[in-house]
Amino acid sequence: MNAHTIKDSPTTGKTYTCVLNEQPLYDATVESTKGCWATVKVVQPLPGKFSNQYKPGQVFDIKVQLYDFIEK
């Protein structure tokens, strides 16, 4: 894993709406960040064609540079 910090990286402990390719996917709390990666915990999936792919409480890693984060 890369250890450098990404500018505008999400902050551990905060909750964000996670947006990929202009599509809001879910609200999630950032559990940790390390370099280009963040571990997120889904609070709630958002309506849309991908809503069935996410469940509250689901935890996984995402590549920060691919997402936009809108702080809640």
N, CA, C and O of each residue as an XYZ file, in Angstrom:
288
protein
N       0.829     -1.186      0.000
C       0.000      0.000      0.000
C       0.871      1.247      0.000
O       1.891      1.290      0.689
N       0.485      2.249     -0.757
C       1.196      3.519     -0.744
C       0.933      4.245      0.562
O      -0.172      4.175      1.100
N       1.932      4.938      1.074
C       1.794      5.621      2.356
C       1.682      7.132      2.215
O       1.540      7.829      3.220
N       1.743      7.655      0.996
C       1.631      9.108      0.867
C       0.185      9.555      1.067
O      -0.749      8.775      0.884
N       0.014     10.817      1.444
C      -1.321     11.344      1.720
C      -1.852     12.072      0.491
O      -1.145     12.858     -0.138
N      -3.100     11.797      0.164
C      -3.755     12.434     -0.972
C      -4.341     13.771     -0.518
O      -4.979     13.847      0.532
N      -4.123     14.826     -1.310
C      -4.759     16.105     -1.018
C      -6.277     15.910     -1.078
O      -6.775     15.196     -1.949
N      -6.997     16.527     -0.177
C      -8.454     16.424     -0.099
C      -8.906     15.020      0.282
O     -10.018     14.606     -0.046
N      -8.043     14.297      0.970
C      -8.385     12.969      1.444
C      -9.477     13.074      2.508
O      -9.480     14.036      3.276
N     -10.393     12.125      2.576
C     -11.433     12.173      3.609
C     -10.806     12.005      4.994
O      -9.728     11.427      5.130
N     -11.487     12.510      6.007
C     -10.986     12.487      7.372
C     -11.565     11.304      8.136
O     -12.772     11.064      8.114
N     -10.690     10.571      8.809
C     -11.121      9.430      9.617
C     -12.142      9.898     10.654
O     -11.952     10.918     11.318
N     -13.227      9.131     10.778
C     -14.265      9.424     11.757
C     -15.415     10.261     11.225
O     -16.473     10.320     11.851
N     -15.230     10.903     10.091
C     -16.297     11.728      9.517
C     -17.158     10.894      8.572
O     -16.735      9.855      8.065
N     -18.378     11.380      8.353
C     -19.321     10.704      7.461
C     -19.472     11.520      6.190
O     -19.585     12.745      6.227
N     -19.472     10.818      5.067
C     -19.538     11.442      3.751
C     -20.552     10.711      2.870
O     -20.841      9.531      3.068
N     -21.075     11.444      1.901
C     -21.738     10.811      0.775
C     -20.623     10.507     -0.216
O     -19.886     11.408     -0.614
N     -20.495      9.260     -0.611
C     -19.441      8.822     -1.528
C     -20.007      8.786     -2.942
O     -20.996      8.107     -3.218
N     -19.360      9.526     -3.823
C     -19.834      9.700     -5.197
C     -18.787      9.143     -6.155
O     -17.611      9.498     -6.074
N     -19.213      8.282     -7.050
C     -18.332      7.690     -8.064
C     -18.909      7.998     -9.436
O     -20.060      7.665     -9.719
N     -18.114      8.632    -10.288
C     -18.568      8.989    -11.643
C     -19.889      9.758    -11.613
O     -20.813      9.471    -12.374
N     -19.953     10.751    -10.706
C     -21.114     11.633    -10.546
C     -22.367     10.908    -10.039
O     -23.456     11.480    -10.073
N     -22.235      9.677     -9.576
C     -23.352      8.889     -9.045
C     -23.171      8.724     -7.537
O     -22.260      8.018     -7.105
N     -24.032      9.371     -6.717
C     -23.956      9.140     -5.265
C     -24.316      7.682     -4.967
O     -25.390      7.216     -5.346
N     -23.418      6.967     -4.289
C     -23.622      5.539     -4.049
C     -24.133      5.242     -2.643
O     -25.080      4.476     -2.466
N     -23.499      5.855     -1.647
C     -23.854      5.553     -0.257
C     -23.297      6.628      0.661
O     -22.367      7.353      0.307
N     -23.889      6.716      1.855
C     -23.311      7.504      2.936
C     -22.456      6.542      3.736
O     -22.881      5.424      4.027
N     -21.241      6.970      4.099
C     -20.320      6.083      4.806
C     -19.459      6.875      5.778
O     -19.166      8.051      5.561
N     -19.062      6.207      6.852
C     -18.121      6.757      7.805
C     -16.744      6.223      7.449
O     -16.584      5.035      7.170
N     -15.749      7.106      7.460
C     -14.382      6.702      7.149
C     -13.769      6.096      8.402
O     -13.603      6.770      9.419
N     -13.436      4.814      8.314
C     -12.853      4.085      9.437
C     -11.356      4.358      9.566
O     -10.835      4.484     10.674
N     -10.669      4.447      8.429
C      -9.229      4.734      8.426
C      -8.820      5.136      7.021
O      -9.528      4.875      6.048
N      -7.657      5.779      6.937
C      -7.066      6.111      5.644
C      -5.594      5.726      5.674
O      -4.934      5.815      6.710
N      -5.099      5.303      4.534
C      -3.679      4.978      4.405
C      -3.295      5.221      2.959
O      -3.650      4.452      2.066
N      -2.565      6.299      2.746
C      -2.140      6.624      1.396
C      -3.320      6.858      0.471
O      -4.166      7.712      0.738
N      -3.377      6.110     -0.606
C      -4.420      6.251     -1.626
C      -5.720      5.542     -1.259
O      -6.690      5.605     -2.015
N      -5.752      4.873     -0.118
C      -6.879      4.029      0.241
C      -7.593      4.528      1.497
O      -6.986      5.133      2.380
N      -8.885      4.260      1.553
C      -9.679      4.537      2.751
C     -10.546      3.320      3.031
O     -11.066      2.691      2.109
N     -10.696      2.997      4.292
C     -11.631      1.957      4.713
C     -12.898      2.668      5.150
O     -12.866      3.527      6.031
N     -14.017      2.305      4.529
C     -15.295      2.956      4.825
C     -16.305      1.938      5.343
O     -16.250      0.751      5.022
N     -17.233      2.448      6.160
C     -18.330      1.632      6.681
C     -19.631      2.276      6.225
O     -19.911      3.426      6.564
N     -20.423      1.542      5.458
C     -21.660      2.065      4.887
C     -22.670      2.352      5.995
O     -22.967      1.493      6.825
N     -23.189      3.579      5.988
C     -24.260      3.973      6.901
C     -25.595      3.647      6.247
O     -26.473      3.027      6.847
N     -25.720      4.092      4.978
C     -26.925      3.765      4.215
C     -26.646      3.863      2.730
O     -25.991      4.802      2.278
N     -27.142      2.892      1.960
C     -27.038      2.995      0.505
C     -28.010      4.075      0.022
O     -29.044      4.310      0.648
N     -27.682      4.717     -1.070
C     -28.547      5.756     -1.618
C     -29.339      5.210     -2.794
O     -28.889      4.289     -3.476
N     -30.516      5.775     -3.032
C     -31.337      5.292     -4.147
C     -30.583      5.390     -5.471
O     -29.838      6.340     -5.715
N     -30.793      4.399     -6.305
C     -30.148      4.373     -7.619
C     -29.924      2.948     -8.059
O     -30.292      2.001     -7.363
N     -29.319      2.806     -9.218
C     -29.166      1.468     -9.788
C     -28.189      0.584     -9.021
O     -28.167     -0.627     -9.237
N     -27.369      1.166     -8.117
C     -26.417      0.366     -7.354
C     -26.825      0.151     -5.900
O     -26.058     -0.419     -5.125
N     -28.009      0.593     -5.523
C     -28.428      0.528     -4.112
C     -28.463     -0.895     -3.550
O     -28.276     -1.082     -2.348
N     -28.698     -1.890     -4.392
C     -28.743     -3.281     -3.915
C     -27.357     -3.861     -3.641
O     -27.243     -4.931     -3.043
N     -26.306     -3.168     -4.072
C     -24.947     -3.683     -3.889
C     -24.337     -3.319     -2.543
O     -23.281     -3.837     -2.181
N     -24.995     -2.431     -1.796
C     -24.451     -1.959     -0.525
C     -25.446     -2.190      0.596
O     -26.654     -2.042      0.412
N     -24.922     -2.556      1.771
C     -25.750     -2.824      2.951
C     -25.208     -2.015      4.127
O     -23.994     -1.862      4.257
N     -26.089     -1.491      4.989
C     -25.609     -0.799      6.185
C     -24.682     -1.707      6.999
O     -24.974     -2.885      7.208
N     -23.572     -1.143      7.447
C     -22.602     -1.904      8.232
C     -21.514     -2.563      7.408
O     -20.520     -3.027      7.966
N     -21.674     -2.617      6.106
C     -20.664     -3.218      5.217
C     -19.389     -2.382      5.284
O     -19.455     -1.154      5.219
N     -18.228     -3.030      5.413
C     -16.942     -2.351      5.506
C     -16.053     -2.837      4.359
O     -15.956     -4.036      4.100
N     -15.402     -1.882      3.673
C     -14.502     -2.242      2.581
C     -13.553     -1.080      2.294
O     -13.744      0.034      2.783
N     -12.530     -1.364      1.491
C     -11.541     -0.362      1.107
C     -11.901      0.220     -0.253
O     -12.369     -0.485     -1.147
N     -11.669      1.531     -0.388
C     -11.880      2.192     -1.673
C     -10.645      3.013     -2.017
O      -9.918      3.456     -1.127
N     -10.412      3.211     -3.290
C      -9.307      4.045     -3.754
C      -9.803      5.497     -3.779
O     -10.681      5.853     -4.564
N      -9.227      6.315     -2.913
C      -9.705      7.674     -2.660
C      -9.805      8.509     -3.928
O     -10.793      9.220     -4.110
N      -8.824      8.447     -4.799
C      -8.792      9.326     -5.968
C      -9.944      9.084     -6.938
O     -10.211      9.935     -7.787
N     -10.628      7.957     -6.837
C     -11.733      7.658     -7.747
C     -13.055      8.273     -7.300
O     -14.004      8.335     -8.082
N     -13.125      8.725     -6.054
C     -14.383      9.189     -5.452
C     -14.358     10.678     -5.149
O     -13.301     11.278     -4.949
N     -15.554     11.256     -5.120
C     -15.759     12.570     -4.537
C     -16.440     12.323     -3.205
O     -17.292     11.443     -3.088
N     -16.058     13.111     -2.191
C     -16.595     12.954     -0.851
C     -17.312     14.222     -0.439
O     -16.709     15.293     -0.383
N     -18.594     14.106     -0.153
C     -19.395     15.246      0.287
C     -19.664     15.050      1.772
O     -20.372     14.125      2.170
N     -19.091     15.932      2.587
C     -19.212     15.765      4.042
C     -20.658     15.966      4.483
O     -21.350     16.872      4.019
N     -21.091     15.101      5.384
C     -22.462     15.162      5.910
C     -22.518     16.083      7.099
O     -23.584     16.270      7.686
